[in-house]
Amino acid sequence: MCMTEVINKFTSDAQPTEAETAVWNQVSAVLEEAHGILAELQSYNGAGQEIREAIQNPNDLQLQEKAWNAVCPLVAKLKRFYEFSLRLENALRSLLEALTSPPYAPMQHLEREQALAKQFAEILHFTLSFDELKMTNPAIQNDFSYYRRTISRNRLNNQQLEAENEVNNEMANRMSLFYAEATPMLKTLSNATTKFVSENKTLPIEDTTDCLSTMACVCRVMLETPEYRCRFTNTDTMLFCMRVMVGVIILYDHVHPVGAFAKTSKIDMKGCIKVLKEQPSNSVEGLLNALSSETVNCVSNAPPTRLICMPAIWRESPPCSVFVPKLLPRGRLRWREIQRAKVQPQCSRPAVTTPISVSRGNPRQPAANWPQRTQATTIENIQPCT
């Protein structure tokens, strides 16, 4: 089946076949609730004013009660968001099972299960939309932090409030880990995809990665080809395609052994980045940030020969605040720049010879795959201060 036919079906309102009906109905029920979740999150204003007044007047019981009554309904709403992420995770796993099951190839699955592929895309669109709203709303974590502090204080005073019955300590811990992520929904789907691959050992990993790379290719071709782009009736459709493309790239990067940014990747990352950079910056800034921060191989401990040139992201918005090595046109890291990342001595102390990793996490974590100097530190190696 040619790419044109896949795109034509992908952009149309595909109806489920009899074989797809069971999975389609399950996912459809989740997606129907997704619109309400986005609307609630968009209208989430928080209880910042009440919390500030309660903190500034700790002895005023009336203000304490007012803040608590304002926060409890919001925490209940946050609990619904978290529980919905678990349902979304189950829906994603069902779609992955349907779209990667043998004996069909990924392109054949896209031809046969168009309705399920469209639902997969809608899940990714919702996920990135949710995370964009969450990242721009600090009231979510502020409200939940105040709720947990109040619960802890009451527990020390041997007091228990009625709201604790709805969000107990165990649930609060899980919710805290969920909202601590910059992109909680995307993190949930990434973990679900990784878990799906690890649990289905009889299923070749290529079936999953090829399905994701094919969807990324379809979205990229739709965005960069004027013949297909002219069919978009509004900007929301273009944003839908861009979010789906970024979403499948991130999932691919999590499950593929060398990631989406390797030379051997089946995703044309340079083409995808070029498509994104051609759009207005205010509409793609969050997507570029997601690519640079939520992928595990964008800046990793991988040997230099495995990485491809990604200056479009790194030159304008570095993924981390530590040193980012420059890239040559062919994708090779400039080794002198890596050597400069080592900590230099300020006086007569020997230089620290362990390279600084530019991976996410601890900025001084040793890069396991990079060669390290084995020269012994002796008195002859120590240079006097100038």
N, C-alpha and C positions, 0 to 999 in steps of 0.2 A: 504493500500500500504506500503511495507517495505522500510526501509531507503536505502537499496541497489538500488532499482529501482529509487528512487528519485535522488540519486547521479549519477547514470548512465545517467539519462536524463538531469541532471543539467550540467554535463560536456560535453554533446553533443551540437551540433548546432541545438537547437530547433526552429522549424518553427511555426509561429502563426497560430492558427485555425481561422475559419471564425468569431467566436465570439470575438476573440482578435484583429482582424485586425485594427479596428478604433483606439484603444488605442496604439497598437504597432506602427502604422504609426506616430502618434503624438510624441511618445517618441523617435522613430528612427530618426526623423528629428532633435531633440535636441542632441542626442548622436553623430550624424554625425558632428555637429558643435563643439562638445566637444574636438575632436582630434585637431582641429585647435586652440582652446583656450589654450590647454596645450602646443602646440608648440610655440605659441606667448609668453606665460608666461615663458617658458624655455629660450627663447632668449631675454627676457627683461633685458636690461643692465642699464637703467636709465640714468639720466642726471646729475650725481653727480659732474663731473668735471666742467661743465658749471655753475651749481648752486654755487659751491664754489667760482669760479672766480667772479660771480656777487655779492655775499655777501661780498667778500673781497674788491671789488671796487664798492661801491654803487653809486658813481658819474659818472662812466663810462657808458654812455647810450648804447654804442655799445655792451658791455658785458651783460648788462641787456636785451637787445633785443635778443642777441644770446641765453641766458638761457631760455627766454620765448619761443622762437621758437623751442627750443629743448624739452621743457616740454609739450607744447600743444599737439603734436601728441601722447605722452605717456599718457596724461590724457584722450584723446579720446579712447585709447586702454583700459585703466582702466574702462572707462564707459561701453565699450562693455562687459568686464568681469562681471561688476555688473548687467547689463541688462540680461546677460546670466544666472546669478544666479536666477533671477526671473522666467525665462523660465524653468529652472531646477526644481524650486519649484513647478510649475504647473504640470510638468511631474511626479514628485514624488506623488503628490496628486492623479493624475489619476491612477497611479499604485496601490496606497494604496486602492483606491475605488474598483479596479478590483480584488485585491488579498484578500480582507477582506469581500467582499459582501456575505450575506447569500444566500442560506442555507448551503454552503459547509464549511467544516472545513479547517484549514490552510494546513494540509497535502494533502487534496483533491485539494486545489487550486494549490499547487505546482505540483500536478500530471496533472491537467487540463490545467493550464496556465504556462507551462514551458518557453515559449518565454518571457512572461511578467516578470517572476521571474528572468530570465537571464538579462533583461534590468534593473531591480531593482538593481541587483548586479553590473552592469556596471556603474550605476549612483553613487553608493557608492565608487566604485574604482576610478572614475574620481574625486569625491569630496575629498577623502584623498590625491590623487596625487596632485591636485591643491593646497591644503592647505600646503602640504609639501614643494612645490616649493615657495609658498608665504612666509612661515616662514623663509626660507633661503635667502630671497631677501629683505633686508631693503630699497633698492632704491624705492620700490613702495610707501611706506609711506613718504619717504623723498621728492619724486617728487610731490606727491599730497599736502603735507604740503606747499611746496614752491608755488605751484599754488594758493592755498587758500590765502596765505599771500599776494601774488601779487594782487589778485583780491580785497582783503580788502583794500590794500593801494591805488589802483586805484579808488576804490569807495569813499574813503575819499577825493581824489583829483578831484572828479567829472569826472573821466575818465572811459570809457567803451571800452573794447577790443572785437574784433570779436569772440574770443574763448568763451566768456561768453555766447554767444547765444547757443552754443552746450552744455555746462555744466553750467547751471545757478546756483544761490545760493541754491535753494531748492534741486536740484539734487546733488550738491556738499555736502550738509549736509547729505543726505542719503548715499552717497558714503563714506563719512568720517566715519560714524558709521559702515559701512560694513567692511572697511579695518582696522578699529581699533581692530577688533577681531583677535585673533591669528590664528583661523581657521574659516574664514568667510563663506566658502561654507558649512562646517559641521554645523555651527551655523544656517545657513539658512534652511537646511534640518531638523535640530532638532526642530526649531520653527514651520516649516511646519507640521511636524508629530504631535507635540503637539496641534497645531491648528486644524488639521484634527480630532483628537480624541475629542477635546472639542466641535467642531461644530456638529459632528455626535453623538448626545447623544442617539439616538435610536440604534446605533451599539454598542454592548457590547465591552468594552475595551479589553476583553480577545481575541477577534478576531484579533485585531491589535498586541497585545503583543505575542500571540501564533504564528502569522505569522513571526514576527521578531526572536523569540526564535528558531523556526524551522529552519530558514535560518542559524542562528548561529550554531546550532547543525550540520547541513549538512556540513558547512565549517570546523568545528572542526574535525569531523569524517574523512573528506577528507584529512586533514593535518596530523592527528595522526595515520592513518591506512596505513601501508606499501602497502597494496594491491591497494589502490586508489592513494597513493602518487607516486607510480612508473609510473602512467599514465602521470604525468606531464612531458612534453617534455623540459621545460626550467624553469628557476627560476622566470620568469615573471608570470607564472601561479600560482606558490605558493604565490607570493606576491599579486596577484589578490585575492586569497582566504583569505589571512590574512587581507587585507584591507576591504573586504566585511564583514568578521567576526567582526572586530573591529567596523565597521560602524553600523551594526545592533545592536551590544551591546550598543553603545552610544544612538541610537534611542530608544531602549528598555528601557534604564535607564531613559530617559526623560519622557516617557509616562506611565511607570508602577508606581503604587502608592508607592511601597517601593523600586523600583529600581532593577538593575541587580545584585547588590552586597549583596542582602538579602539572608538569608537562604532559604526562600521560592521561590526564583527566579527559573525559569525554564531553565535558562542558566547555564551550568556547568562552572562557572567562573574560578575555579582552573584549570580545564582541558584546558580552552582557554589560560590562562596565561602560563601554562606549555608548550603548543605548541609554543607560541610566544618566550618564553625564550630559547627554543631549537634551534632557528634560529640564524644566525649571527647577532651580536648586531647592526651592521651598517644598517641592513635592517629593524629592528623592533624597533629601538630606538624611531622613530617618532610615531609609533603606540602605544607603551607603554606610551609615554607622552600624547598622545591623550586620552587614557583610564583614566589616572590619573587626567587630567586637564579638559577635556570636559564632563565628567560624573558628574551629580549633586549629586550622592549618594555614590561615592567612599569614600569620607571623608565628612560626613554630620553631622547634628544635631540629627540623628536618635538614639534611645536608643541603648545601647551596645548589647543587645540580638539580634538585627536585623542584625548586620553586620557579614560578614564572614571573615575568615582569608585571608588577601591579602599581605603577606610579600614579595611576589615575586616582587611587584611593589614598596611598600613603603620602603623596606629595602635599595634599591639601588637608587631609584629616588623619594624622597618624593614629593607629589603633591604640597605642599606649604612650605613656609619658616618658618611658625610658628610651634608650637609643634604638633607632630604626635604621638598619643598614641600607645603603644605597644599592640600586639594582642596575646592572648593565643592560644594554638593549637585548641581549640574548638571555637574560634572566639569571645571570650568574651574580652572586653576591660579591661585592668588592671586598676582598679579604683584608685589605689594609684598614678598611672602615670597621671591620669586626675586631681587629686588634686594638683599635682606638677605644673600643667599648670597655676595655679592661681598666680597672681602677689604677690610677697613677699615684706613685708615692709623693707625698708633700715634702718629705725631708730625707733622712738617710735610711728610711725603712725600705725593704725590697718591695717591688711591685707585686700586687696580687695577680696571679697568673691565670685565675679561673675566669673564662669569658662570662659576660652577663647574658643571661637568656632573655630574648625579647618575646617569649611566650607569655600568655596571660597567666596571672598568678603572681608569685613572688618574683620581683624584678631581679633578684640576685640569686635565683635558683640556677645551679650549673646546667649548662646545655649538654645533655648526655651524649649527643651524637657529634658534637664538634670536637675536633682534636685539641688537646691541651699540651702546653709546653711541659717538657719533663726536665728542663734544666734545673739543677739543684741550686738552692740559694746559699751562697757562701759569702765570706767576707769580701772576696774579690769582686763579686757582682754588685755590691752596694756602692753607689756613686755618692760622693759628698754633695751637700747642698751648695748651690751657687748663689 
